[in-house]
Amino acid sequence: NYGGDSSSVSADLQSGVTQIFSNEHAFAALKEDGSVVTWGMPWGGGDSSSVASHLQSDVSQISSTETAFAALKDDGSVVVWGESLTGGYIGSGNNLKFDVTQIFSTQGAFAALKEDGSVVTWGDSNRGSNSSAISANLRSGVTQVYSNYSAFAALKEDGSVVTWGDSNRGGSSSAVSEDLQSGVTQIFSTDYAFAALKEDGSVITWGDEGGGGDSSSVSADLQSGVTQLFSNWKAFAALKEDGSVVSWGESSVGGNSSSVDADLQSGVVSLADPFRDDRLVMEVPSSDPSPALDL
């Protein structure tokens, strides 16, 4: 039911597949000719028959929410199918054209980055589709969008950060807004919080306190010298230029590294979490996506 049986599309999966994408209920295979083959729970994206004519060629990227997919085509148009968390069926009989260059997602919403640096959002309003409060800041200048379970963070060309979505999981960054006005080079996330790495090697965090949003316990170590951040479900780890590691967040999943502190003082070159689910979980509009797309 969830994609373990692909016999219904086996003939289309015999050759030419270059990449496979997934959500919680289905799979979507991208082929070298730009076509897409789907299988799994029909309402969760396994059935793409309503948009099949638009998935025959020229697809370059596929993103997903918990129960939907969005395919980006070479001409900057987007095709969506599946079911949203708000209960509506998502399907489009049209190729949606709006010069999109990348698609990002949370568990319940999509965010499309356009050629002009603007961002368009749609999907579940509780999980990131509603960006109206900061829409003026998303009309231009965005270079990258980051997401967690239910919130987004956009990095702009001037090094500032704009956030929206679930305020409890990082959709609101008002507490650290002054620190996010400039100098940010990269953003990282757990499912519950965000962490911004700045050009001076410092780190700013916000979101759920227990999920990595509160780094006050290690703030002195995050003022400078951080070169990379790593994350899992509810914890962050910062690698510093001297080879040491600093961690924070939920202690049971790695936020507290005190038991191995002596071994993390120097010489570390990289970090990994073998249990990390790196699918960017993502999602769509209720019944008619058009009004939310600002085409």
C-alpha positions in Angstrom: 0.0 0.0 0.0 2.9 2.4 0.6 5.0 1.6 -2.5 6.5 -1.8 -1.7 4.6 -3.2 -4.6 5.5 -1.6 -7.9 4.1 -4.3 -10.1 1.4 -2.0 -11.6 4.2 0.1 -13.2 6.9 -2.5 -13.5 7.2 -2.2 -17.3 8.0 1.5 -16.9 10.7 0.8 -14.3 12.8 -1.6 -16.3 15.3 1.0 -17.5 16.1 4.7 -17.7 15.5 5.7 -14.1 17.9 8.3 -12.8 16.5 9.2 -9.4 13.8 8.1 -7.0 11.8 10.5 -4.6 9.5 9.6 -1.8 7.0 10.9 0.7 5.4 9.0 3.5 3.0 7.1 1.3 4.4 6.8 -2.2 7.3 6.9 -4.6 8.0 8.9 -7.8 10.8 7.8 -10.2 12.4 10.4 -12.5 13.6 8.9 -15.8 16.4 10.1 -18.1 13.8 11.2 -20.7 12.3 13.6 -18.1 9.2 11.5 -17.5 7.9 10.4 -14.1 6.5 7.1 -12.9 4.6 6.9 -9.6 3.3 4.1 -7.3 2.1 3.6 -3.8 -1.0 5.0 -1.9 -3.1 6.6 -4.7 -4.3 9.5 -2.6 -0.8 10.1 -1.2 0.8 10.7 -4.6 1.0 7.2 -5.9 -1.7 8.0 -8.5 -0.5 10.8 -10.9 -3.0 10.0 -13.7 -4.7 13.4 -13.3 -1.5 15.1 -14.4 0.0 12.3 -16.5 0.1 14.3 -19.7 2.4 16.8 -18.0 4.8 14.2 -16.6 5.8 12.6 -19.9 8.9 14.8 -20.4 11.1 17.7 -19.2 10.8 17.1 -15.5 14.0 18.1 -13.7 13.3 18.0 -10.0 10.7 16.5 -7.7 9.8 17.6 -4.2 7.3 16.1 -1.7 5.2 16.8 1.3 3.8 14.1 3.5 1.2 13.1 1.0 1.9 15.1 -2.2 4.5 15.7 -4.9 5.5 18.7 -7.0 7.5 18.3 -10.2 9.6 21.2 -11.6 9.9 21.2 -15.3 12.6 22.6 -17.6 10.5 25.6 -18.6 10.0 26.7 -14.9 6.5 25.3 -14.6 5.3 23.1 -11.8 2.9 20.1 -11.7 1.4 19.0 -8.4 -0.5 15.9 -7.4 -1.5 14.0 -4.2 -3.5 15.0 -1.2 -2.9 17.8 1.2 -3.0 17.5 5.0 -6.1 19.8 4.9 -8.0 17.0 3.1 -8.3 18.3 -0.4 -7.2 16.5 -3.5 -4.3 18.2 -5.3 -4.2 17.9 -9.0 -3.7 20.3 -11.9 -4.9 19.9 -15.4 -2.5 22.7 -16.4 1.2 23.1 -16.5 1.7 25.9 -13.9 4.2 28.4 -15.4 5.9 30.9 -13.2 9.6 30.8 -13.8 10.4 28.6 -10.8 14.1 27.6 -10.3 13.7 25.4 -7.2 11.0 23.9 -4.9 11.3 23.5 -1.2 8.9 22.0 1.3 7.8 21.3 4.8 5.6 18.4 5.9 2.6 20.3 4.7 3.5 23.2 2.3 5.6 24.1 -0.7 7.7 27.1 -1.4 8.8 27.9 -4.9 11.8 30.1 -5.6 11.5 32.1 -8.8 14.1 33.5 -11.2 13.5 37.0 -9.9 14.3 36.0 -6.3 10.7 36.0 -5.2 9.0 33.2 -3.3 5.5 31.7 -3.8 4.0 29.4 -1.1 1.0 27.1 -1.0 -0.3 24.2 1.0 -1.3 23.8 4.6 -1.4 27.2 6.3 -0.3 25.7 9.6 2.8 24.2 8.1 4.3 27.1 6.1 1.9 28.0 3.2 0.9 31.3 4.8 3.7 33.8 4.1 1.4 36.9 3.9 2.8 38.5 7.0 6.3 38.8 5.4 5.3 38.8 1.7 7.0 42.1 1.1 10.3 40.6 2.1 9.8 37.7 -0.3 9.2 39.7 -3.4 12.9 39.8 -4.4 16.4 39.0 -3.2 15.9 35.5 -1.9 18.8 33.2 -2.9 17.9 30.0 -0.9 15.0 28.6 1.1 15.4 26.1 4.0 12.7 24.2 5.8 12.0 21.9 8.8 8.8 20.0 9.7 6.5 23.0 9.5 8.4 26.2 9.0 10.5 27.9 6.4 13.5 30.3 6.5 14.7 32.3 3.4 18.2 33.5 3.0 18.5 36.8 1.1 21.3 38.1 -1.0 22.1 40.8 1.6 22.7 38.1 4.2 19.4 38.6 6.1 16.9 35.9 7.0 13.1 35.9 6.7 11.0 33.2 8.4 7.4 32.0 8.3 5.3 29.0 9.2 4.7 27.3 12.6 6.0 29.9 15.1 6.7 27.1 17.6 9.1 25.5 15.2 11.0 28.5 13.9 8.4 30.2 11.8 8.9 33.2 14.1 12.4 34.6 14.5 11.5 37.8 16.3 13.5 37.0 19.4 16.7 37.0 17.3 15.7 39.3 14.5 18.5 41.8 15.1 21.1 39.1 14.6 19.5 38.0 11.3 19.6 41.3 9.6 23.0 40.6 7.8 26.0 38.3 7.7 24.2 34.9 7.5 25.8 32.5 5.0 23.9 29.3 5.6 21.0 27.9 7.6 20.6 24.5 9.1 17.6 22.8 10.8 16.3 20.1 13.0 12.6 19.2 12.8 11.9 21.8 15.4 14.3 24.7 15.0 16.8 26.6 12.9 20.4 27.6 13.3 22.1 30.3 11.2 25.8 30.3 10.5 27.2 33.8 10.1 30.3 34.9 8.2 32.1 35.7 11.4 31.8 32.1 12.5 29.0 32.7 15.1 25.7 30.8 15.3 22.2 32.1 15.9 19.4 29.7 16.9 15.6 30.0 17.1 12.5 27.8 17.3 11.5 25.1 19.8 13.8 25.4 22.8 14.1 21.6 23.4 14.5 20.9 19.7 17.7 23.0 19.2 16.2 26.5 19.2 17.8 27.3 22.6 21.6 27.3 22.5 22.2 29.5 25.6 24.0 26.7 27.4 26.8 26.7 24.9 26.5 30.3 23.7 30.0 31.2 24.6 31.3 28.5 22.3 29.2 29.7 19.4 30.4 33.3 19.3 33.1 32.5 16.7 35.1 29.8 14.9 32.2 27.6 13.8 32.8 26.2 10.2 29.9 23.8 9.8 26.7 22.7 11.5 25.1 19.3 11.6 21.7 18.3 12.8 19.3 15.4 13.5 15.7 15.2 14.7 16.1 17.5 17.7 19.7 18.4 18.2 22.6 20.4 16.6 26.3 19.9 16.6 28.8 22.6 15.6 32.2 21.8 14.2 34.8 24.5 14.9 37.9 25.5 13.1 40.1 24.1 15.9 38.5 20.6 15.3 36.4 20.7 18.4 32.6 20.0 18.6 29.8 21.8 20.5 26.3 20.3 20.8 22.9 21.4 22.0 19.3 20.4 21.9 17.5 17.3 23.1 20.0 15.4 25.2 18.6 12.0 24.5 19.3 12.4 20.7 22.7 14.0 20.9 22.2 17.4 22.3 24.4 16.6 25.3 27.9 15.3 24.4 29.4 15.8 27.8 30.1 12.0 28.2 32.6 12.3 25.3 33.7 15.9 25.7 37.3 14.9 26.1 37.3 13.2 22.7 35.7 16.2 21.0 38.2 18.9 21.9 40.2 18.6 18.7 40.8 16.6 15.6 37.2 16.2 14.4 36.9 16.6 10.6 33.2 15.7 10.1 30.1 14.5 11.8 27.3 12.2 10.7 24.0 10.8 12.0 23.2 7.4 10.4 19.6 7.7 11.5 19.0 11.1 9.9 16.1 11.2 7.4 17.3 13.6 4.8 14.2 13.7 2.8 13.0 17.3 2.9 9.4 16.5 3.9 7.0 18.8 2.1 3.2 19.6 0.9 0.3 21.3 -1.3 -3.0 23.3 -1.7 -6.4 22.1 -0.8 -8.7 21.9 -3.8 -7.7 24.6 -6.2 -4.0 25.6 -6.0 -4.4 28.6 -8.4 -5.4 31.3 -5.9 -2.4 30.7 -3.7 0.1 30.6 -6.5 0.3 34.3 -7.4 0.9 33.3 -11.1 
